[in-house]
């Protein structure tokens, strides 16, 4: 991320190269121009929640997509020249692209240009994650991205890491590795099976969550072992129960989830708040009625908002409870629900609980 002085300097370089400067061009087609400093301050959070801010984002994206081919090529060539100037025989350059699955068309075009330029001493690392939703349009995009990644990886100087949740065996292996490393043990480490199952069930295969939780349990001396053994179990002297201890949410994860919540449009976040008050899963009928009461009788856009929440990975596909055949909205992970509930001031929590209770009475739940 760069601040205003460097941004102005690069604008001057663009003008010298004969490239007409536009804010939307800089923002979407040049790397490291828009500063992300103070991105998490309160004023920025409020702006990013407003629909007006998001409309401006969409307009800028559309403008970036409509740039004439000649101007776009000139800009891309300028980017290649900048990176070329920063690399030489003695100084290598690593370009890391995170969340490749969300890349937009202008950025993809620039990335392809940089890769095909075969800049000496320049390597690329692409990191992608599975899309968090089962929506058909997102699955088509996933297939397109995978095809694109394969074409990028044909170059020997490109590498790709695909991040995904661990399965049960991988999770246990990582858990034991963390125990051994943290306790500085060289012998083979083992642990109580029911304890490992509880931790894996809580973390849902998320490596960072698993590591942070196990390290916290060890720091709090809740996971113990006999002096002459490498077998870990939950401490019988712990001041809190095992279930309460394992439900702990590491501070780093709380901050990460809250940051993702700030990315949601205001209406989608309000709907998610109502869903959280109803539990880790809530009947769609109850959520719909609660949403209507929250908005003074207007709840027509709920399906659109549910899709937004699915796309952001907070809730999964609707589940059906048999034999009643009732549709349920369910959180993708219990930790999302817990972070949202704990973030409510007491007054707001009481207001949302009253709305859900009233909705429940109205529909006879």
NORMOZI-V671753 format. One record per backbone hydrogen bond with DSSP energy under -0.5 kcal/mol. NH is the residue of the N-H (numbers start at 0). CO is the residue of the C=O. If there is no record, write none. Layout:
NH;CO, NH;CO
//
This chain:
6;2, 7;3, 8;4, 9;5, 10;6, 11;7, 12;8, 13;9, 14;10, 15;11, 16;12, 17;14, 18;13, 19;17, 25;21, 26;22, 27;23, 28;24, 29;25, 32;29, 34;32, 38;35, 40;37, 44;40, 45;41, 46;42, 47;43, 48;44, 49;45, 49;46, 53;49, 54;50, 55;51, 56;52, 57;53, 58;54, 59;55, 60;56, 61;57, 62;58, 63;59, 64;60, 65;61, 66;63, 71;67, 72;68, 73;69, 74;70, 75;71, 76;72, 77;73, 78;74, 79;75, 80;76, 81;77, 82;78, 83;79, 84;80, 85;81, 86;82, 86;83, 87;90, 91;89, 92;120, 94;92, 94;122, 95;93, 96;94, 96;124, 97;95, 99;126, 101;98, 102;99, 107;103, 108;104, 109;105, 110;106, 111;107, 112;108, 113;109, 114;110, 115;111, 116;112, 117;114, 118;113, 121;118, 122;92, 122;120, 123;156, 124;94, 125;158, 126;96, 127;160, 129;162, 138;134, 139;135, 140;136, 141;137, 142;138, 143;139, 144;140, 145;141, 146;142, 147;143, 148;144, 149;145, 150;146, 151;147, 152;148, 153;150, 154;151, 157;154, 158;123, 160;125, 162;127, 162;160, 165;204, 170;166, 171;167, 172;168, 173;169, 174;170, 175;171, 176;172, 177;173, 178;174, 179;175, 180;176, 181;177, 182;178, 183;180, 184;179, 189;229, 191;231, 195;191, 196;192, 197;193, 198;194, 199;195, 200;196, 201;197, 202;198, 203;199, 204;199, 205;202, 206;204, 209;205, 210;206, 211;207, 212;208, 213;209, 214;210, 215;211, 216;212, 217;213, 218;214, 219;215, 220;217, 221;216, 222;216, 223;221, 223;232, 228;225, 231;189, 231;229, 232;223, 234;221, 237;234, 244;240, 245;241, 246;242, 247;244, 249;247, 253;249, 254;250, 255;251, 256;252, 257;253, 258;254, 259;255, 260;256, 261;257, 262;258, 262;259, 263;260, 265;48, 268;264, 269;265, 270;266, 271;267, 272;268, 273;269, 274;270, 275;271, 276;272, 277;273, 278;275, 281;328, 283;326, 286;282, 287;283, 288;284, 289;285, 290;286, 291;287, 292;288, 293;289, 294;290, 295;292, 296;291, 297;291, 297;294, 298;296, 301;298, 304;300, 305;301, 306;302, 307;303, 308;304, 309;305, 310;306, 311;307, 312;309, 313;308, 314;308, 315;329, 318;327, 320;318, 320;325, 321;319, 324;320, 325;320, 327;318, 328;281, 329;327, 330;279, 331;313, 335;332, 336;332, 337;333, 338;334, 339;335, 340;336, 341;337, 342;338, 342;339, 343;339, 343;340, 348;344, 349;345, 350;346, 351;347, 352;348, 353;349, 354;350, 355;351, 356;352, 357;353, 358;354, 359;355, 360;356, 361;357, 362;358, 363;359, 364;359
//
